[in-house]
Amino acid sequence: MIDAGIEVYRSFWRRDCEDRAFMLGAVGITSAIVLRGDHFSLEVAEPDAHRAAGHLSQYEAENRPPEPVPAGPPLHPDAWIGCVGYAVWLLGVAYAISNGLVRLDAFHTGELDAARVQAGQWWRAWTALTLHLSGPHLAANLGAGIWFGYLAGRQLGVGVAWLLIVAGGGVANLLEGLFGPPWHQSVGASTAVFTALGLMSAYTWRDRFRIPQSWVQRWGPLVAGISLLGWLGTAGKETDIMAHLLGFAIGVVLGAAAAFPAVSRRLHGVRQWPAGLAAIAVMAIAWGFALTS
C-alpha cells in the first residue's frame, strides 16, 4: 500500500491505469490504482512522483499515435491522351518516311548527326527522337515510352509531363551532338523515354521529403529509376548509353525541380492542353526546319 499517494495519472478506464502501473513496476516504481469518484487514479509515493512523471511522459511520447500522412498532390486524369499522341507521332513519322510522303532524304535530314549539330542544325536533336531503324526498335520505344509517359502524366498532368519529356529529351540529344565526336550519329525516342523515367522517379523521390518515413522508403523511387536505367538503358551492342544517361539525368533535374512545393503548386495550376500543344509545336517546328533546310 502507498500512504499519502501522489496522483501521476488519471483515466476513466482502469485498463489505462493498469498499463502505466505495469510500466512503472518494470522500472522499480511501486504504484496503486484508486477509484476517485468517476475516474481511476494512478498514485505513487511522494519520493517517486518526479521520476514516475518522467517515465510516464516518455511512455506517452512513445505510444502517441503517428500523425496522419499528409495527402499528396492529386493525380491527374487523362494521362492516356499523351500516350496516344506519342504513339501517333512516332507511327506517323515512320509511315510518312517509309511511304515517301515526305522528302526521300528525310531520315538523313532528321537523324542526330553530331557534325551537323555542331554546324548549327539544332533541330536534329528533336527530329531524331521520332526516327527508328527498324520495327523492333520502334516497338521497344513505343512500349517503354507509353508506360513511363503515362506515369509521368498522372503525376504532372498530361500536357506538362510531355512538354518536359520532349524538352528534356531534345536537350539531352543536343548536348550529345554538341559535345560528342563529330562522327557520332543516332536516332530513336529512347532518350526521351529515359527522360520520362528520370522525371517521374525524381518527382516521386523529392515529393516524399514531406512524408515522415525511413530513408529506404524515401530514396526507393530514385533507386528504382536508376536500376531500370541500368537494366533497360545498357542492353544491346548499338545502344547509345550516353544518350540514355543524359536523358535520365536531365529528367531527374526536371523532376526534382518540379516537385519543390512552390513549383509543384504552380505546375498543378497550369492548363494541360496548352502545354501539350507546346510539346507538339516543338516537334513540328523542328521537322519544319529539317524539311526546308
Sequence and secondary structure as in RCSB ss.txt:
>XXXX:A:sequence
MIDAGIEVYRSFWRRDCEDRAFMLGAVGITSAIVLRGDHFSLEVAEPDAHRAAGHLSQYEAENRPPEPVPAGPPL
HPDAWIGCVGYAVWLLGVAYAISNGLVRLDAFHTGELDAARVQAGQWWRAWTALTLHLSGPHLAANLGAGIWFGY
LAGRQLGVGVAWLLIVAGGGVANLLEGLFGPPWHQSVGASTAVFTALGLMSAYTWRDRFRIPQSWVQRWGPLVAG
ISLLGWLGTAGKETDIMAHLLGFAIGVVLGAAAAFPAVSRRLHGVRQWPAGLAAIAVMAIAWGFALTS
>XXXX:A:secstr
  TT EEEEEES HHHHHHHHHHHHHTT  EEEEEETTEEEEEE GGGHHHHHHHHHHHHHHTS           
 S HHHHHHHHHHHHHHHHHHHHTTSS TTHHHHHSEEHHHHHTT TTHHHHGGG  SSHHHHHHHHHHHHHHHH
HHHHHH HHHHHHHHHHHHHHHHHHHHHHS TT EE  THHHHHHHHHHHHHHHHHHGGGS   HHHHHHHHHHH
HHHHHHHSS STT  HHHHHHHHHHHHHHHHHHHSHHHHHHHTTS HHHHHHHHHHHHHHHHHHHHH 
